[in-house]
Amino acid sequence: MLETLTADLENDVIFGVYQPGSRIIEDRVMERHGAKRHAVRTAFAELEARGLLIRKPNRGVEVVDFTPDEVDALYEVRIVLESAAAERTPLPCEAVVTDRLEDIARRHEQAVEDKDLRAVFWLNLEFHEVQFSCCSNRRLADLISNHARAAQPIRVVKYDDAEHMHTVVAQHFDIITALRGTSHDALVAAVRAHLPASAEAYRKLYERRFGAPVQSGPSTVKQHSK
């Protein structure tokens, strides 16, 4: 029950049922999901740990509302971590892993065609968890997973962009090809190319909500999305 509640709330945050900056009220969650208070609080704590919720004094629990600069900073860290993991991945990767990745990538591709956005999201997450399980540094892989979860609501911004999603699909197969090869430079390039495109989309969405800043420095990271 607790795992289901946590997953349901995570989905609601990622897909905008609860908007960024909105307050989530315990009693309403209890009523909607038929859950006990302790289960709701435990689920909140788990989603806080994943970077999706934040607890504020005198306000309770709210959905994290990133500024565009915070998004850029998050993706800058992801580029560093994921490039480092690619450099530490033994090549060629075991066939049982790359075959599993190909199966996930095929199902992700079909979900994109079917416009099943929730399946797209979870299959993408599964793909990269399997990908970075190949990294020889377990602590590094865990850090990548934590930062990827924090980026979840940002990625979804580009899900209605068909051209972008077809690029993502192709990049999954590029990563698999690199994992089957022997060049770490090729794998790093494939990984970095796949950290493209939703920071700018998120910035535009944010500015529509709050207005453009009077003065803003250049974005540190130009493209993000995985």
N, C-alpha and C positions, 0 to 999 in steps of 0.2 A: 504493500500500500504506500509506504513512504517513498520508495523509488519511483512509483507511478506518479505520485503527487509532485515530486521534485521535477520529473521529466515533463509533466503537464505544465507546471509553472514556467519551466525553462522555455518550452515552446511558446507559451503565451507572451513572454518577454521578447523573445527573438522575433516573433512574427507580429508584434505590435498590438496584441490584445491589451497589454499594459504599455502605454506610451512612455518614452524616455522622460524622466523627471516626475512621473506620476506616482502617487502613493498607493501602496498595496495594503489593504486593510485585512487584518487577521480574520475578523468575524465573517467578512464576505467570502474569503477563501474557504473557510470552514463550511459555510452554507453551500457554496457552489460545488465543492468536492466531497462533501459529507465526511470531512476529516476532523480529527481531534486537534485541540489547540497545540499540544506538544508536537504533533506531526507537522503542523503548519510552521511552527517556529524552527523545527529542525530543518525543514525544506528551505526556509528563508536563510538559515545559517549556511547551508550548502551553497546556495546561489550567491550569497555574499562572498564566500570563499572563491567562487568561480568568477567574480568580478562583475556579475550582472545586477546585483542589488547593493544598496548602501543603506546603512542605518544612521539616521540623523536625530540628534537630540530634539525632543519635543515634537517630532514629526513622525517618527516610526520608520518603516521600511519604504524606500523609494527605488524605482528603476534608475540605474545609472544613466546619466545624460552626458555623453562625452562632448567636449568642445572639439572643433576641427584640429586645433593644435595638439590636443590630447590623442586624437586619432593618429596624427602624423608620428607622434612620439611612440605610440604603441607599435606601429608598423615598422618604425626604424629599429626597435628592439627585435621584432620578429625577423627582420632581414638578417640581423647579426646572428641570432640564435639558429635560424634554419640553415644559413650558409655554413655555420660551424658544424652543424650536424651532418650536412652533406659531405663535408670534408672528412668526417670521422665515420662514414658509412663504408664497411668493407664491400669491395666490388670485385667481380660481379655479385649482386645479391642472390641469395638462394632462390632457386626456381619456384619452390613452394610459396615463397613470399610474393614474387613478381606475378605468378599465376593468380594468386589471390587478389592482388592489386588490379590485374586486368579484369577479373570478374567484377570487382566493385566498380571499376571505371565504366564497364559496359552497362551495368545497371544504373549508374549515375547518368550516363549518356541517354538512356531510355527515359529516365525520370525527367530530364531536361526537355526531351521531345514531347513528353506527356504533360509538361507544365505542372508536374507534381512537386511543388516547391518544398514541401516538408521532406519528401524523400530525397530531393536534390541536396538539401541541407545535411541530413543525417548521413547520406552516403559519402558526401564530401568529407565530413568529419571522420568517418570510418576509414576512408582512403588515406588520409594523412596520419592517422594514428598508426595504421599498419606501416606506412612509409617510414615514419620516424622510429618505429620499433626496431628498424635495422641499424640505427645508430649505436655505436659501441659505448657511448656515454649515456647511461640510463638517466642520470640527473639532468643532463641537457635535454633529453627527450621529454622528461617531465615538465621542464620549464617551457618548452615549446607548446605542450598540451595546455598548460595553464594560460599562456598568452593567447593561444588560438581560441580558447573558450571565451576570453574577455572580448575578443573581436567579433563574436557571433552576430550581435545585432547590426554591426557595421556591414558585414558581408551581404546581408539580405537586401541592402539598398539597391544592389545591381541585379537582382534576380529577374527583374522584368525586362532586362536588356538582352534580347536574343543574341545579338552579335557577341556581346561579352560572354554569355554563357557558352556559346559554341567555342570561343577561344579557350575558356576554362577546360572544357572537355578535351580539346586537342592537347592542352598542356599536361593533363593527367597522363596521356599516352606518351608524351615526350619524357616525363619523369620516369615512367616504366622503362622506356628504351634506354635511358641513361643508367638506370639501376642494373640493367642487363649487360651493360658495357663495362669498361675498365677505366674510364676517364673521370676523375673527380672534378676536373674543370667543367666537363659537360654536365655533370650532375648539379654542380653549384649553379651553373648558368640556367638550367631548367628550373631549379628551385626559385632562383631570384626572379625569373621571368613570370613565375606563377604567383608572385606576390604583387600582382598588378591591381588595380583599378577602382576601389570604391571610396578611397579617402576624398577624392575630389567631388564625387557624387554626394558623399555625406556632407561635405562643406557647403555645397549648393543648397542641400535640403535644410541644413542648419541656418543658413543665411535667409532662406525664405521664411523660417519661423521667427528669427530674432533680428533680422536685418544685417547687412554687411558691416563689418567693423570699420571704424573711421580710418585706421591705419593698421596694416597687417604685414608682417615680414614674409619672405618667400617660404613656401611649404618645404619642409625638410625632405619629405618623401612624396614623389610625384604620383606614383601609381601603387594601388593596393587592392586586394580583394579576397584572396584565398581564405 
